[in-house]
Amino acid sequence: MAAVLIGCTSCSTDKQHAAGEHTVAELAELSEVSRSSVYRVRERAAAAGATA
């Protein structure tokens, strides 16, 4: 299921967390991945946004 988080869901996941809709723990549970995976995807998305 990690691929789902890394795929197009990662943008939605980041937006949901930023909007305060879900905690990282909730997003991890919903995506069936660890919290560290959620943080890693958010870091990668932030880095990609900074360079784009």
Secondary structure as GFF3:
##gff-version 3
##sequence-region A 1 52
A	DSSP	alpha_helix	2	6	.	.	.	ID=ss1
A	DSSP	alpha_helix	9	18	.	.	.	ID=ss2
A	DSSP	alpha_helix	24	31	.	.	.	ID=ss3
A	DSSP	alpha_helix	35	51	.	.	.	ID=ss4
###
